[in-house]
Amino acid sequence: MRVLLTVAYDGTNYHGWQKQENAVTVQGELENALSKLLKENITVRGSSRTDTGVHAKVQRALFEMDLKIPLSALPRALNTFLPDDIVVNNAVEVSENFHPQYSVTDKTYTYKILNDEYPDPMLKNYTAFERRNLDVSKMDRAAAYLIGEYDFSSFCAAGSTALSKVRRIFFASVTKKENIITITLKGNGFLYNMVRIIAGTLVDVGLGKKIPEDIPKIINKKDRSLAGKTMEPNGLTLAEVNYEE
C-alpha cells in the first residue's frame, strides 16, 4: 500500500528535510517513527527538500507499507513516536504511478520579515529581521514581474543540480500586517534557494536599492550577481503542495 502523509514541522532544530548521516533531519525522524510504529524498515520520499532552519506547514511524504492499521488512525498513532515539533495530520492512499515530486502541480512558499525597530525574541526562529523601513507597495509591484514562465538562473544558488532553470510562477505578492511583511510565491517548482534570493531582491526594492522595473532585467540577464542576497532560512515556510490527483 502506497501512503501519502501530510507533515508540518518547525525546522529550527533540524538540518533540513533530507536524511543525512550524523545529523538530525525531519526525514530521519519520520522514518524512525514509522519504522517503530509499523515494525519494519520504512523509507519516505518528500515533495520538497527544505534546508536547515526552514519550516513547513504542508510537506508531503510518500512511503509503502503492508496495511496494519486503518489510515484514519495512522496520523495520531504516528505522532506518539515523533518529537512535538513534527506533526503528521493526514494520510491517504495513492496510486502506483503517483510520485511525490513529479506529480506536483504547484507549491507555495511564504517568506516573513519582521520590519520593526527592535527584534522580537518570540519571532526570531520564524522571521527575518529588517530595522530599516521597507516600501511594501514597491516590493509588491516588483513581485508582479515574477509571474510567468522564465529562466530563473539569476535567482538560483550555485550548486543547483537542476537540468533546467525554467520555472513558472503563478502568483506573487508582498503584504504587510502590523509589523510583519509576508512574501508569497506560488509556482510549479522552485530552484535551489530561489525563494530566499527573490526575498533578498525584493528587500533591495523595499530599501530603494533597486526599482520594481529592475526585476525583468535581472531575469533576462540570467546573472546571479544582479539579484539580491540569499536571505536567512528561518523566515521561509513551505506553505502548500498540490497534486494532480
N, C-alpha and C positions, 0 to 999 in steps of 0.2 A: 504494500500500500504506500502510495506517494502522498506525503502530507506537507502542506504549506503553512508555516507558522507566521503570525504577525507578532513582532517583537518591538518593545520600546525599551530604551536604556539611556541612562546618564553616563556619558562616555568619559567622565572626569578621571576615573580610576583605572582606565583600560588603555592598552597600547593599540587602540583601534579595534576594528572588527576582526580582521583576518588572523587566523591561528598562527602563532609563532612559538618557536622553542624558547624557553626561559623568559617568557613574557606573558602577562595576564591579558587575555583578549576576550571580547564578547563571544566570538565563535567558539573559543576554547571552553568557556564557562557553559555555553549552551550545549555543546557536545557532551561535556562531562555530566550535566544534569540529565540529558536524555538517556545516556548510557546507563546511569544509575537507575533511573526510573524503569526503563524497558529491559534492563539486564542483558544488553547486547551492545557491541561497539557501533555507535552511530556517528555518521559524518553528515554535516549540514553544508548547504551552499547558499550563500546570501545574495540578495539582489544588488547590494552596494557594499563596497569596501570603504567604510568610513575610517578616517585617520584617528590617531591618538587625540583624545580630548573632544572628539566630535560626538554629538548626541543623535539619537533617533527617536522620533515619535512613532514612525512606521517604518520598520525594517522587515523584509520578508525573508524567510529561511526555509529551504526545502530539504526534506530527508525522507528516507524509506524505512518502513518497519513492518513487522508482522502485526496484524491487528490484535492487541491485547487488552486495550481499554477503549471505550467509546470516545470519539473525537471531542464530543461536548465536554467530557471530563478531563481531557488532556491538559489544557492550559493550567487549570487550578492545581492538578497533581504535579505538573512540571515546575510550577513556581515554588513549590515547597523545597525543591532542590537547587533553586537559583538564589544568588545574592539579591538583596532588596533593591539594587539599582538596575536590575534587568527583570523585565516582566513580559511574559507571553500572554496575550489577551485574545488570541483566536487561533483556530486550527481547522483547516478544510482539506478535503481530498482533492487532488488534481490529477489530470490525465497523464498518460505515458509520454506524450510529446511536449508537455509543459517544461519550460526552462526558466529558472528564477531571474536570469538576466536577459536572455534573448527574447522572451515573451513580454517584456515590459513595453507598455505603450507610452508611459510618461512617469517622470519623477518630479517631485517638488522639494526644493531646499529653501530654508529661511536662514538669514544671517542677521543677528541682532547686535545693535550697538547702543551702549549707554552714552548718551550725549548730555553731559552734565558737568558741573564744576568739580565735583568730587566723585571718586569711585564708590561703588556700593559693595561691601564685602558679601552681601547676600546674593549678589548677581554676578560675581566675578567669574564663576565657572560657566556662565551661560550667555554672557555678553562680552563683546569687545568694549573698550572704553576710549572715548574721544572727548577731551575737555573743550576743544575749540568748537565754535558754533558751526553746524553743518546746514547748508541750504538744501532742505529736503525736496523742495519743488524742483530745483535744478537736477538733483540726483534722480528724481522720478522721470524727468524729461530725458535724461541720459539713458536710463534703463530701457525706455521705449525703443531706442535704436538697436537694442539687442534682439528684439523679436524678429524671428525669421530663421531661415536656414543659411548658415555661414560656416566658413572655415575659421574656427576659434583658436588658431595657433597662438595668437597674441595673448590669450588667456589660459595657456596651458603650461604647467611647470615642466622643467627639464626632468627627464627620467620617465616620461609617459611612454607606455608601450602600445598606445592606440595606433592602429594602422591608418585610420582616417581621423582627421581633426574636425571633420564636418559634423555639426550638431544642429538641431532645430530647437529654438526657444519659442514656446507657445505663449508664455505670459511672463512679464517682468514688471515689478513695481517697487516703489520705495515709499513707505508710510511712516508716520510718527504718532505715537500715543504717549502723552505726557513726555517723559524724557527718554523713551525707548524708540529707536529707529529700527524698522524691520525691512530688510531687503528680501523679496520673494521672487524666486525663479522657478518656472516650470518648463521642462523640456523633455525631449525623447532620450536624453542621456547627457552626461557631463564628463569633461576631461579631467585629468589629474589636477587638483587644486583650482579648477576653473571657477567655482563659485567664490572662493576666497580671494582670487585675483580680481574677479569682477567687483567684489565688495571693496577691495582696495582702490580700484579705479574710480568707483562711484564716490568714495570718500574724497578722493582728489577733486572731483567735480564739486562736491559739497563744500570744500575748502577754497574753491576758486582757482586751484592749480590747473584744472582742465575745464573745458566748457562742454556742455552736452553734445555739441556737434563734433567733438573730437572722437566720439565713440566709433562712428563709421570709418573714420580714417585709421584708427587703431586696428579695427577688424581687418580692413583691406591690406594693411602693411604686413600682417602675419609676423609681427616682431614683438616678442615678449617684453623687450626693454621699454616699449612705448606705453605699456599698461601700468597700473599701479602696483603697489606692493602686495604680497600674499598676506592677507590678514590672519591673525592668530586663529587656531582651530576652535576655541571654546564658544565662539558666537554662532557656530554653524550647527544646524539641525536638519537631518533628513526627515522631512515632514510627511511625505506621501509617496507610495509606489503603486502604480496601477497596471493592470494586465488586460490582455485581450479577452480572457475568459473570466 
